[in-house]
């Protein structure tokens, strides 16, 4: 298994001793000298600063003046202005070379910078961070343009305005030359535990999708199609190969219980995932930990401090690098076991409205009779594209949404299996504790259902009620996995057992998925 190692680079200092070259252990890539061009008064000296990459290469640069009658340079890079004129000092190390151009003028012809001050003179940055170095010099009346250079451009870079950018772990030095004066700023780059967390947003609202897109764009993960997420399962995901913890995030998945899931692929192996655990703890999963189970497999688990039903489960999973995604060693699933958060209810329950579909009309199973009843009620209109010859969909009119507690009605007169039923969307409830209220019970009673209102099978979000002779029943429930509050009107005996009642719920879900009723509701909300 590959491991990512970050090796700090050691700052390459100005070498002032031997002029003999040593044999390199690895090939030199780059050689630089600072300043590259400057003016020096006759009789003055200035120190050249030399750096190279990789910094691990051991060697002593050679210095040579193109005209020793004008400029002389010693073995350590100290330049002495001898006479008026121009010369170039060539610096050589193995196969690489760099040049510094020097103009020598007579005494008093150019002003000498006596001191350069950098603010700050030490920097501690995290990978990806930027900071500008301010430069002052004395005398302040001298007009000059500072020249900036980095001793190791693989660790930090610096632009012509003095803005330093941290690229990788290690230490480097930013040299600043003002005329003949040199100053340096030591830069230490540490690991950036960037907020690479997914956006913990599970809603199906369009606004949620936009929030996710904006968040991921800001973070740098790009929307990518066909990313391998689990085994051979591919999905659309957000990918940034450069991220060192969570380079791949996939939204919009569900587990076998239809709970919403955000899947993350991690670069760390689960056997050594300290950065992953640190990131989770920093973002509200304070109990994040790994444990070895009885089969000898390491598992990661955590729950959200603010919502224990939001959990993280992780395990080893190796996916090889491809053009679309980096190599990853762990899969994490952020599961909202509370299901999808419901869209906010449109209004409080209207207790004095008779807006139920008619069970007696429904029993006729005559489409024209059903359509005529719905038209006479005035609340809903026929939605042909989400209907079949026998099963009819009616959506609430926009102008009536504030006058009714139902957002749709679906008459399933001929189901594919079992009993016929009516499925409804409830627009006045978005929390479980809003079901068992006086206003909801009054609404149900006004529409013919007041017999034995009770909680279903010890569930906080599922309630039953029957008509007077218990021939017809109503169940109202919060469907977290589908982000709705739904209501089914059914034959009374189907609410006699959990198996039967839950089967009706699942049938209703199936029909809704096929006809995309939830998506219509969410768009309208």
C-alpha positions as MATLAB code, in Angstrom:
seq = 'XXXXXXXXXXXXXXXXXXXXXXXXXXXXXXXXXXXXXXXXXXXXXXXXXXXXXXXXXXXXXXXXXXXXXXXXXXXXXXXXXXXXXXXXXXXXXXXXXXXXXXXXXXXXXXXXXXXXXXXXXXXXXXXXXXXXXXXXXXXXXXXXXXXXXXXXXXXXXXXXXXXXXXXXXXXXXXXXXXXXXXXXXXXXXXXXXXXXXXXXXXXXXXXXXXXXXXXXXXXXXXXXXXXXXXXXXXXXXXXXXXXXXXXXXXXXXXXXXXXXXXXXXXXXXXXXXXXXXXXXXXXXXXXXXXXXXXXXXXXXXXXXXXXXXXXXXXXXXXXXXXXXXXXXXXXXXXXXXXXXXXXXXXXXXXXXXXXXXXXXXXXXXXXXXXXXXXXXXXXXXXXXXXXXXXXXXXXXXXXXXXXXXXXXXXXXXXXXXXXXXXXXXXXXXXXXXXXXXXXXXXXXXXXXXXXXXXXXXXXXXXXXXXXXXXXXXXXXXXXXXXXXXXXXXXXXXXXXXXXXXXXXXXXXXXXXXXXXXXXXXXXXX';
ca = [
       0.000    0.000    0.000;
       1.265    3.410   -0.916;
       1.845    5.935    1.822;
       2.166    9.648    1.412;
       5.333   10.986    2.985;
       6.090   14.672    3.491;
       9.827   15.302    3.813;
      10.857   18.768    5.014;
      13.454   20.504    2.892;
      16.453   22.131    4.558;
      17.241   25.698    3.630;
      20.181   26.086    1.296;
      22.492   28.658    2.899;
      25.101   30.809    1.209;
      28.251   28.778    0.950;
      31.378   30.647    2.004;
      34.050   27.965    2.276;
      35.478   25.678   -0.395;
      35.234   26.208   -4.117;
      35.648   22.525   -4.890;
      32.607   20.703   -6.249;
      31.436   17.466   -4.646;
      29.845   14.595   -6.532;
      26.040   14.944   -6.514;
      23.911   12.138   -5.173;
      21.075   13.177   -7.449;
      20.678   15.382  -10.486;
      20.452   19.150  -10.038;
      17.250   20.660  -11.421;
      17.573   24.395  -10.865;
      20.184   26.956   -9.792;
      19.392   30.589   -8.907;
      21.348   33.619   -7.737;
      20.099   36.813   -6.093;
      20.197   39.605   -6.874;
      20.296   38.955  -10.595;
      21.138   42.569  -11.437;
      22.316   45.498   -9.298;
      24.487   48.621   -9.147;
      27.487   48.866   -6.865;
      29.732   51.831   -6.056;
      33.458   51.446   -6.661;
      35.129   49.978   -3.601;
      31.906   48.522   -2.151;
      31.027   44.874   -1.673;
      27.800   42.873   -1.912;
      26.969   39.259   -1.141;
      25.414   36.987   -3.760;
      22.854   34.475   -2.430;
      22.775   31.128   -4.238;
      20.097   28.405   -3.967;
      19.240   25.257   -5.889;
      16.788   22.392   -6.254;
      16.657   19.745   -5.034;
      18.160   21.071   -1.846;
      19.409   17.601   -0.905;
      22.139   17.887   -3.557;
      25.458   18.461   -1.811;
      27.871   20.815   -3.515;
      29.729   24.132   -3.454;
      29.073   26.576   -6.308;
      31.873   28.110   -8.338;
      31.925   31.876   -8.953;
      33.659   33.589  -11.864;
      33.700   37.216  -13.007;
      33.521   38.020  -16.712;
      35.828   41.011  -16.102;
      37.969   40.946  -12.966;
      39.248   44.455  -13.680;
      35.700   45.690  -13.007;
      34.285   43.112  -10.574;
      35.967   40.482   -8.471;
      34.205   37.658   -6.640;
      35.587   35.294   -4.010;
      34.823   31.603   -3.469;
      31.865   32.414   -1.217;
      30.103   34.789   -3.641;
      31.222   38.098   -2.109;
      31.371   40.663   -4.941;
      33.824   43.598   -4.832;
      33.482   46.576   -7.183;
      36.994   47.367   -8.502;
      36.525   49.937  -11.263;
      33.807   51.685  -13.209;
      32.145   49.477  -15.803;
      29.931   46.406  -16.131;
      30.592   42.744  -15.551;
      28.735   39.479  -15.077;
      29.357   36.948  -12.343;
      28.640   33.404  -13.488;
      27.692   30.903  -10.797;
      28.109   27.228  -11.677;
      27.179   24.052   -9.853;
      27.622   20.816  -11.763;
      25.784   21.198  -15.068;
      23.699   24.229  -14.041;
      24.633   27.913  -14.093;
      23.148   31.293  -13.180;
      24.240   34.899  -13.774;
      24.326   38.179  -11.859;
      24.867   41.424  -13.781;
      26.715   44.165  -11.907;
      27.190   47.806  -12.870;
      30.009   49.639  -11.061;
      29.762   53.408  -10.676;
      32.024   55.949   -8.949;
      31.659   56.821   -5.308;
      28.636   58.996   -4.492;
      27.033   58.455   -7.906;
      24.391   56.089   -6.502;
      22.809   56.125   -3.126;
      23.615   53.192   -0.880;
      20.886   51.336    0.969;
      22.192   50.828    4.463;
      19.401   48.706    5.909;
      16.497   46.569    4.678;
      13.669   45.643    7.049;
      11.092   42.944    6.284;
       7.728   42.740    7.947;
       7.368   40.026    9.004;
      10.857   38.603    8.990;
       9.518   35.143    9.875;
       6.478   33.418    8.409;
       4.540   30.374    9.563;
       2.131   29.303    6.841;
      -0.038   26.308    6.176;
      -0.105   24.657    2.778;
      -2.109   26.806    0.366;
      -1.940   29.971    2.450;
      -0.577   33.286    1.151;
       0.930   36.307    2.873;
       2.614   39.452    1.634;
       5.991   40.653    2.907;
       6.295   44.399    3.370;
       9.739   45.902    2.646;
      11.291   49.080    4.033;
      14.804   50.384    3.618;
      17.048   53.160    4.836;
      17.488   55.857    3.750;
      13.801   55.963    2.809;
      14.477   58.679    0.209;
      16.270   56.227   -2.077;
      14.136   55.102   -4.988;
      14.421   51.365   -5.523;
      12.450   48.290   -6.509;
      12.870   45.270   -4.237;
      13.713   41.965   -5.889;
      12.235   38.827   -4.349;
      13.371   35.233   -4.705;
      12.720   31.923   -2.957;
      15.447   29.535   -1.867;
      13.125   26.600   -2.606;
      10.275   27.140   -5.039;
       8.873   23.682   -4.368;
       8.064   24.804   -0.812;
       7.251   28.498   -1.272;
       7.007   30.886   -4.191;
       7.105   34.656   -4.102;
       5.942   37.085   -6.767;
       7.306   40.486   -7.732;
       5.026   42.166   -5.173;
       6.333   40.074   -2.292;
       3.337   37.755   -1.910;
       4.499   34.417   -0.557;
       2.537   31.223   -1.254;
       3.073   28.000    0.699;
       3.122   24.942   -1.553;
       4.405   22.032    0.508;
       5.770   21.035    3.899;
       9.207   22.288    4.837;
      11.288   25.400    5.324;
      12.590   27.930    2.860;
      13.905   31.468    2.788;
      12.647   34.444    0.834;
      15.514   36.732   -0.145;
      14.851   40.422   -0.743;
      17.444   42.610   -2.479;
      17.162   46.392   -2.520;
      20.002   47.829   -4.585;
      23.061   46.333   -2.910;
      21.382   45.393    0.398;
      19.985   41.954    1.169;
      17.508   40.739    3.781;
      15.760   37.420    4.238;
      12.532   36.072    5.671;
      12.432   32.523    7.010;
       9.299   30.643    6.021;
       8.056   27.518    7.769;
       5.268   25.600    6.058;
       3.126   23.188    8.038;
       0.337   20.882    7.085;
      -2.971   22.441    6.204;
      -5.843   20.415    7.591;
      -8.179   22.053    5.144;
     -11.887   21.810    5.703;
     -12.263   19.010    3.199;
     -15.479   17.812    4.841;
     -18.518   17.303    2.647;
     -21.368   19.730    3.119;
     -23.664   17.899    5.535;
     -26.812   18.762    3.646;
     -29.300   15.995    2.879;
     -32.309   17.945    1.634;
     -33.821   17.357   -1.798;
     -34.646   21.028   -2.227;
     -33.221   22.758   -5.290;
     -31.676   25.345   -3.007;
     -29.749   22.533   -1.276;
     -28.319   21.361   -4.579;
     -27.169   24.884   -5.368;
     -25.574   25.174   -1.925;
     -23.662   21.947   -2.544;
     -22.454   23.129   -5.953;
     -21.307   26.475   -4.534;
     -19.566   24.822   -1.573;
     -17.706   22.265   -3.673;
     -16.678   24.857   -6.242;
     -15.187   26.991   -3.477;
     -13.364   23.986   -2.049;
     -11.973   23.005   -5.437;
     -13.606   19.625   -5.983;
     -14.960   19.470   -9.544;
     -18.190   17.784  -10.619;
     -17.168   14.587  -12.384;
     -19.314   11.899  -14.013;
     -18.663    8.177  -13.775;
     -16.516    8.076  -10.632;
     -16.057    4.688   -8.981;
     -17.508    4.975   -5.487;
     -17.953    1.444   -4.194;
     -16.767   -1.689   -5.946;
     -17.891   -1.397   -9.574;
     -20.602    1.125   -8.733;
     -19.968    4.444  -10.505;
     -21.723    7.720   -9.743;
     -21.402   11.450  -10.297;
     -19.115   12.938   -7.662;
     -16.938   15.921   -6.810;
     -13.202   15.278   -7.248;
      -9.956   17.100   -6.502;
      -6.948   14.808   -6.843;
      -4.702   17.231   -4.955;
      -6.609   17.046   -1.663;
      -4.764   14.918    0.873;
      -7.685   13.683    2.998;
     -11.056   13.650    1.183;
     -10.447   14.020   -2.583;
     -13.774   12.441   -3.641;
     -17.277   13.237   -2.333;
     -20.525   11.822   -3.703;
     -23.919   13.230   -2.694;
     -27.432   11.900   -3.236;
     -26.952    8.227   -2.386;
     -29.168    6.096   -0.133;
     -28.672    3.005    1.966;
     -30.902   -0.073    1.939;
     -33.319    1.645    4.329;
     -33.530    4.670    2.020;
     -31.656    6.884    4.442;
     -29.691    9.645    2.664;
     -25.961    8.998    2.416;
     -22.977   11.165    1.504;
     -20.067    8.961    0.476;
     -16.448   10.067    0.821;
     -13.305    8.381   -0.485;
     -10.207    9.010    1.611;
      -6.522    9.006    0.747;
      -5.437    7.737    4.133;
      -5.356    4.006    4.890;
      -7.705    3.194    7.741;
      -4.771    1.657    9.651;
      -3.153    5.111    9.823;
      -5.861    7.761    9.435;
      -4.909   10.388   12.003;
      -5.677   13.296    9.674;
      -9.103   11.863    8.919;
      -9.929   11.470   12.603;
      -8.613   14.965   13.350;
     -10.735   16.468   10.581;
     -13.858   14.683   11.796;
     -13.323   15.746   15.408;
     -12.672   19.328   14.355;
     -16.006   19.363   12.522;
     -18.281   18.089   15.269;
     -17.685   14.324   15.326;
     -15.776   14.402   18.597;
     -16.088   10.668   19.261;
     -14.522    9.620   15.942;
     -12.374    6.531   16.430;
     -11.243    3.285   14.848;
     -11.661   -0.193   16.287;
     -10.786   -3.705   15.208;
     -13.778   -6.043   15.131;
     -13.893   -9.755   15.907;
     -12.970  -10.579   12.304;
      -9.807   -8.507   12.569;
     -11.191   -5.727   10.340;
     -10.648   -2.087   11.238;
     -13.772    0.059   11.274;
     -14.156    3.820   11.728;
     -17.252    5.175   13.447;
     -18.530    8.487   14.764;
     -21.760   10.350   15.490;
     -22.434   14.056   15.121;
     -22.353   15.966   18.393;
     -25.426   18.011   17.459;
     -27.426   15.116   15.980;
     -26.693   11.535   17.136;
     -28.721   10.174   14.201;
     -26.089   11.524   11.810;
     -23.342    8.916   11.835;
     -20.127    8.162    9.980;
     -19.036    4.627    9.145;
     -15.724    3.855    7.453;
     -13.739    0.872    6.300;
     -10.883   -0.070    4.026;
     -11.546    0.164    0.303;
      -8.809    0.521   -2.286;
      -9.697    2.135   -5.611;
      -6.884    2.532   -8.111;
      -5.996    5.866   -9.662;
      -7.577    6.711  -13.015;
      -7.966    9.744  -15.234;
     -11.044   10.688  -13.200;
      -9.926   10.087   -9.633;
      -6.881    9.562   -7.407;
      -5.972    6.353   -5.650;
      -7.939    6.065   -2.400;
      -7.755    3.598    0.473;
     -10.852    4.185    2.570;
     -14.585    4.699    2.125;
     -16.625    6.721    4.610;
     -20.397    7.035    4.633;
     -22.149    9.954    6.316;
     -25.614    8.521    6.999;
     -28.555   10.577    8.212;
     -30.568    7.891   10.008;
     -33.319   10.433   10.614;
     -33.937   10.390    6.866;
     -34.282   13.437    4.674;
     -35.254   16.619    6.477;
     -38.737   17.632    5.441;
     -39.372   20.784    3.504;
     -40.941   23.432    5.752;
     -44.713   23.048    6.035;
     -46.702   25.459    3.955;
     -48.952   26.534    6.816;
     -50.459   25.420   10.122;
     -53.126   22.759   10.039;
     -56.495   24.131    8.910;
     -58.878   22.361   11.246;
     -62.142   23.502    9.645;
     -61.634   22.407    6.032;
     -63.297   19.410    4.394;
     -60.702   18.553    1.775;
     -60.486   14.734    1.950;
     -61.056   12.605   -1.119;
     -64.293   10.589   -0.944;
     -63.889    6.929   -0.031;
     -67.375    6.114   -1.333;
     -66.607    7.743   -4.675;
     -63.285    5.896   -4.715;
     -65.052    2.541   -4.257;
     -66.952    3.082   -7.517;
     -63.593    2.785   -9.307;
     -65.145    4.846  -12.061;
     -62.638    7.382  -13.364;
     -65.265    9.838  -14.556;
     -67.043    9.797  -11.185;
     -63.755   10.398   -9.389;
     -62.845   13.248  -11.730;
     -66.257   14.817  -11.251;
     -65.905   14.679   -7.462;
     -62.477   16.291   -7.520;
     -63.661   19.011   -9.864;
     -66.612   19.785   -7.603;
     -64.355   19.989   -4.514;
     -62.472   22.841   -6.170;
     -59.122   22.108   -4.501;
     -57.308   19.979   -7.059;
     -56.813   19.467  -10.801;
     -56.233   16.269  -12.756;
     -52.558   15.555  -13.534;
     -52.743   13.361  -16.604;
     -49.007   12.747  -17.083;
     -48.814   11.162  -13.629;
     -51.905    9.038  -14.046;
     -52.854    5.776  -15.717;
     -56.205    4.618  -17.076;
     -57.205    3.395  -13.597;
     -54.969    5.191  -11.091;
     -55.554    8.935  -11.037;
     -53.411   11.781   -9.735;
     -54.784   15.148   -8.636;
     -52.522   18.035   -7.646;
     -53.591   20.951   -5.465;
     -54.108   24.167   -7.383;
     -51.607   26.908   -6.563;
     -54.467   29.259   -5.754;
     -55.848   26.786   -3.186;
     -52.666   25.739   -1.402;
     -53.339   28.076    1.533;
     -56.884   26.681    1.926;
     -56.183   22.943    2.127;
     -53.952   20.594    4.124;
     -53.310   18.274    1.161;
     -50.808   18.832   -1.647;
     -51.822   15.859   -3.810;
     -54.258   12.950   -3.922;
     -53.541    9.696   -5.733;
     -56.412    7.233   -6.254;
     -54.989    3.718   -6.646;
     -58.141    1.906   -7.753;
     -56.286   -0.979   -9.370;
     -52.965   -1.609   -7.632;
     -50.450   -4.093   -8.973;
     -50.976   -6.082   -5.784;
     -53.147   -6.291   -2.689;
     -55.825   -3.713   -1.767;
     -56.869   -0.448   -3.335;
     -56.022    2.726   -1.394;
     -55.773    6.503   -1.632;
     -52.390    8.196   -1.081;
     -52.162   11.864   -0.078;
     -49.449   14.406    0.592;
     -49.884   16.468    3.780;
     -48.637   20.039    3.508;
     -49.334   21.231    7.060;
     -46.972   18.869    8.922;
     -43.161   18.812    8.866;
     -42.439   17.369   12.322;
     -43.613   14.261   14.122;
     -44.920   16.204   17.123;
     -47.306   18.127   14.861;
     -49.422   15.016   14.159;
     -50.902   14.406   17.604;
     -52.378   17.892   18.021;
     -55.862   19.225   18.588;
     -55.969   20.933   15.184;
     -55.002   17.775   13.280;
     -57.483   15.638   15.255;
     -60.211   18.225   14.584;
     -59.379   18.192   10.867;
     -59.554   14.394   10.745;
     -62.824   14.348   12.668;
     -64.417   16.925   10.354;
     -63.548   14.649    7.439;
     -65.088   11.574    9.095;
     -62.210   10.049   11.064;
     -62.353   10.387   14.839;
     -62.489    6.813   16.147;
     -59.563    5.668   18.312;
     -56.845    8.105   17.220;
     -53.594    6.543   18.433;
     -49.888    6.168   17.893;
     -48.977    3.279   15.615;
     -46.756    0.508   16.981;
     -44.948    2.804   19.442;
     -43.748    5.012   16.589;
     -43.454    8.731   17.281;
     -44.070    9.681   13.659;
     -46.881    7.300   12.686;
     -50.540    7.552   13.777;
     -53.821    5.730   13.016;
     -57.471    6.748   13.147;
     -60.676    5.109   11.869;
     -64.147    6.137   10.821;
     -67.089    5.375   13.101;
     -67.521    1.709   12.135;
     -63.821    1.111   11.483;
     -64.525    0.134    7.884;
     -62.093    2.793    6.693;
     -58.879    3.893    8.313;
     -56.323    6.651    7.929;
     -52.612    6.475    8.698;
     -50.478    9.614    8.814;
     -46.709    9.239    8.925;
     -43.477   11.123    8.480;
     -41.428    9.504    5.717;
     -37.915   10.741    6.441;
     -36.406    8.753    3.605;
     -38.722   10.518    1.159;
     -38.791   13.918    2.928;
     -42.586   14.127    3.129;
     -45.520   13.686    5.441;
     -47.950   11.305    3.776;
     -51.422    9.978    4.500;
     -53.076    6.816    3.235;
     -56.826    6.131    3.335;
     -57.300    2.363    3.408;
     -59.724   -0.425    4.277;
     -59.974   -0.442    8.057;
     -58.658   -3.968    8.566;
     -55.321   -3.172    6.899;
     -54.325   -1.207    9.996;
     -54.717   -4.246   12.230;
     -51.058   -5.270   11.983;
     -47.702   -3.671   11.412;
     -47.001   -5.886    8.402;
     -50.174   -4.855    6.596;
     -49.960   -1.173    7.468;
     -46.284   -0.944    6.529;
     -46.966   -2.779    3.259;
     -49.431   -0.041    2.333;
     -46.799    2.580    3.134;
     -44.249    0.837    0.930;
     -46.730    0.497   -1.932;
     -47.451    4.216   -1.702;
     -43.717    4.987   -1.775;
     -43.286    2.777   -4.831;
     -46.049    4.502   -6.762;
     -44.706    7.917   -5.806;
     -41.222    7.054   -6.978;
     -42.569    5.850  -10.296;
     -44.562    9.017  -10.828;
     -42.052   11.454   -9.280;
     -44.705   12.976   -7.072;
     -42.245   13.995   -4.383;
     -40.169   15.964   -6.864;
     -43.256   17.830   -7.997;
     -44.114   18.645   -4.411;
     -40.620   19.878   -3.636;
     -40.561   22.076   -6.713;
     -43.876   23.613   -5.776;
     -42.774   24.236   -2.184;
];
